[in-house]
Amino acid sequence: MSPIISVSGLTKTYGSDFHALRTINLEINRGEIFALLGPNGAGKTTLIGIICGIVNPSQGKITVGGHDIIRDYRAARSLIGLVPQELATDSFETVWATVSFSRGLFGKKADPAHLEKVLKDLSLWDKKDSKILTLSGGMKRRVMIAKALAHEPSVLFLDEPTAGVDVELRKDMWEMVRALRASGVTIVLTTHYIEEAEEMADRIGVINKGEIVLVEQKAELMRKLGRKQMTLHLKTKLDMIPAALAAHNLTLADQGRELIYTYDTQSGRTGITALLDDLGAAGISFNDLHTTQSSLEDIFVDLVRQRS
C-alpha cells in the first residue's frame, strides 16, 4: 500500500529551546484509518498543523499525495480536509452558506448534490437554513466536519472530533468515518477516547514529548504488547501471599479474596501449570477463575509511563 502522507526528519522548535517535535518520520497509507495517540502536550496538534500547512516546520520534508507542502502548497492543501479541535465557524451564517463557502475556497465548482449528501450523512440537512449560532455544540462540531468534506478531500484530519458530542451523535460520526474510508478517503484522527481508536483504527501511532514512540498495526500492537491476567477467586481469604508463591509475582486483591496472575501472551510458556501446581502444594484452592486481555488504553498508558 503506497503512502499518501510522508513525513521525513520533521522537527519543530519554538524559541531556542522548546522542541515541540523531534525528528518525526512517519508514513500514512492511502485509504487507512490512522489513530495518533498521546497525552496532552505530546505534539499531536502541532504535527497535524504542520502537515495541513497551518504551522511552519523548523526542519524536515512532508509530502501529501506526492506534493511537497512547502513548494506545492496549493496542490497539497487541496487534498486535505481538517476538523480542528476548536470550534471556529461564522456564527451568523447559515449551515448551507458556510459549507458552500468552504467548497468555493478551494476553487471547486458548485455542487449542491454533494453538499446535500454531506449534510444528510451528518444529520444536518434539516438545519441547512439555520444560523450556526442557534446550533448545539454537537451540531457545530458536525458542521466543522461538513466544511472539511465540502471540497471532497483525499485525506481527512480529525483532531479530537467527538469532543463535546453525545454518545448517539458520536456513533453517527463513526458510521460516516467508516463510509469515507470505504470510499477511499484516508482518515487521520487524534482522540482521547481510546476505545474509539481501538474500534476504528487500522494502525496506531503513539507520540510522547514530541517523539513518535511507535507505529504499529492495531492488531499486531495488541498481540505484541498485550498482557493477560488470570484472576483466581479463592475459597478461603488470604492475609498475605505465601513465600512459596513468590516466584509467580502474584497480586492479592479484593481484601484477600482474589489472586491475580499476569503473564505474557507471547511467551512459549505461560507458567499457569506451574502456578496451579504450587497453589495445590500450598493448600490454596479456588472456586472460579477468569482471564482478561489488556486493552489499547492499558498498552498506551504503559508505553507513555515507560518513556516519561
N, C-alpha and C positions, 0 to 999 in steps of 0.2 A: 504494500500500500504506500503510495507516494505522499510525502508531507505537503500540506498546504501552507503551513507556517513553519519557518525555520529560523531559530534564534541561535546566534553564534557569538560567544565571548562578550555577552551583554553585561555592562556594569552601569550603575547609576550612583553618582556621588553628589551629595548636597553639601555646599561649603567645601571645606578642605578635609573633613574627617568623618562625615557620616555616610556610610556605604549602605544605601537602600537595597542595591542589588550587587551581587558579587559573581562575576564570570558565569552568567547563565548560559547554558547550552541546552536547547530544547527543540524537539520536532513534534508537531501535532499533525496527525494523519488526516487526510481528506475523508470526510464522512463519519468521523467518530465523535463520541461524546467524551470530552476530556475534562476531568474534575481537578481543579487546583485547590489543594487544602493547605491551611497553615493558620497559626494563631494570629491575633490582631497585631499589626505592625510587621508581619513577616515579609511583606513585599508583593503580595498578590495584586493589589490595585495598581501599584507602580508598574509592574510588569505588563498588565493589561493596558494601562495608559500609554506606555511606550509603543507597544505593538499597534495600537489604534491611532498613533500619531498625536496624542494629546500631551505627552511628556517627552522631552528630548533625552535621548540616551547620552551617557558620557563616553562610552566606547561600545563597539560591537556592531554586528550586522544582523538585520532582520529582513526577511522576505515573506510576502504573503502572495500566494499564487504565482510565485516566481518574480514578483515585483518588489524591488527594494523600497522600503518605506520612506527613505530619505530622497533618493534620486528619482523615484517614480511614485511620488506620494499619491497623486490622484488615482492612478490605476489600483494601487494597493488599498487605498481607503474605500474605493467603490465596492470592494469585495467584502467589506466588514460592516456588520451591524453591531452596535454597542448599547447594552442596557446598563447604565451606571448604577451605583449604589444609591446615589442621591436622586430624589425626585426633582426633575428640572423640566417643567413644562410652562407654556404660556397660559396662565390660569383663565384669561378672559377669552381665549379661543375655544371653538368647539372641537370635539374629538375629530370629526371629519377634516376640518381645516388644518389642524396641526399635523395629522398623519399625511394629508395631501402635500403640505408644505415640505415635510421631511423627504418625501419622494422627489419633489422638484429640486431640492438642494443638490441631489446627485445627478441632475440633468436627465432624469428619466421622464419619458412621456407619460402623460396622464393615463391611468389605467384603473378606472372605477371598479372594475370586476375584481382585480387583485386586492384592492383596499377593502372591498366588501368582504371578501373571503377571510382576510386577516382579522378584521373586526369581528366577524362571526365566529371564527375559531377561538377568539379570546373573549367571547360572550360580551362584546361591546357594541354590537350592531344596534341594539335598541337605545344606546346612549350616543349615537353618532352626532346628533344635533345638540347635545348637552354641552354647556361650558365646563371646562375641566375643573374649575373651582367648586363646582357642585358635586363632584365625584368623591367617593370614599378613597382612603389611602390605597386599598387593594386595587380599586379600579384605575387609579392614577398609575399604579405600577404596571398594570396591563396596557395602558396607553403608551407607556415607555417602550414596552416590548413591540407594540404595533408600529410605533415610529421607527424602531430599529429594523423591522421587517419590511417597511414600506418600499424600499428600493431593491428588494429581492437579493440580499447579500448571500455570499457563499459561506461566510463564517459569521456566527452569531456569538458574541461575548455576553455572558450573563453574570454580572457582578452582584452577588447576593440577591438573586432575582425574586425570591419569595419572602424577603424581609417584610413584615407587616401584612402579609397576605394570609387570610384564614385557610383552614385545612382544606375546605371544599375547593376553593379557587386554586390552591396550590396543586391539587390533583389535576385540575383542568389544565394548568400550565404545563405540567409534565406530560400530559397526553399530547399537547401541542409540540413539545420538545421532541417526543418520540416520532411524531409525524414529520417534523422538519428533518430529523436525522434520516428517516426512511426516504425522504425526497432528495437526499444528498447533501444537505447543509451540515457543515461542521459546527459542533457546539462546544464552546469552552466556558466552563462555569466555575465560579467560586461560591462556596456555601458554608454556613455554619451548621446547617442541618446535615450532619454526616450520613444519616440514614438515607438521604436523597442521593448522595454520591454513591453509596453502596448499592442502591437500587438501580440508578440510571447510568452510571459511567461505564465506558469500555476500558479506559485507562485512568490511573490516579497519579497525580504528581503532588509531592509534598514539599513545601517551601518553608524554610525557617531561617530567620535572621538574614534574609536576602540571598540565601543559597538554596539550590534545588537539592533536597535530601535524597530523593529517589523518584524515579518514574517507572511505573510497572503496570502491566495488565492487572485489572482488579482481581480477577480470579487467581492469578499467579501470586500476587501480593499476599492475598489471604492464605494461600497454600503455603507460601514460604515462611511468613511471619506469624501466622495464626497459631494459637495455642488452644489446647483443650484442657478443661478442668473436669475432674470427676469428683462429685460430692457424695460422700457416704453418710447416710442417716443412721446414727448409732443407736443400738438398743439401750445402752447404758451411757449416761453422761460422763464425760472425761473432764477432770480438772486440769490436766496437762498431758502433753504428748509424751509417751514413754520413750526413754533414751534408745531403746531397741529399734525405734522407727525413725530416728534422726536422719538417716541417710536418704529418706524419701522426701525431705523438705515439705512436710505436711503443714497445713494451717488449720487451727481449731476455730470453729465458727458456731454461731447460734448458741452461745453460752455453753459450749462443750458438747452440744448435741450433734455436731457435724464435723467431719474431717474432709478437707479439700486437698486434692492431689492435682498438681499442674504438670502436664507433660507435653513434650514436643511431638507434633503430629508427623514430622518428617523423620524422626529417629527410627532406626531399624527395630529397636525395642522400646516399647512404651514404659516398661517397668511395672505394669499393672499386676502381672502374675506374681512377681517377687513381693509386691506390696501386699497382696491378698494372703500370700503365704506367711509373711511377717505379722500381719494382723491376727491370723489364726494362732500363730505361736505365742503372741502376746495376750491371747484370750479376749480379743476385741471383736465383737460381732455387730452386724448392722442389719437394719430392716429393709433398706432400699438404697439405690444409688442412681444417679443420673449424670450425664455429661453435657457440657456446654462448649461451644466454639467461640473463640474471640471474634468480636465484631470489628468492622473497619474502624470504629471510634476507638476501641481498645488499642488497635495497632497504631493509629495516628498519635494517640496520647503517649504511647511508649516511645515512638520514634522521636517526637519532639522533646520528651524528657531526656532521652539518651544524648541528644545533641545540644542541650541547653547549657 
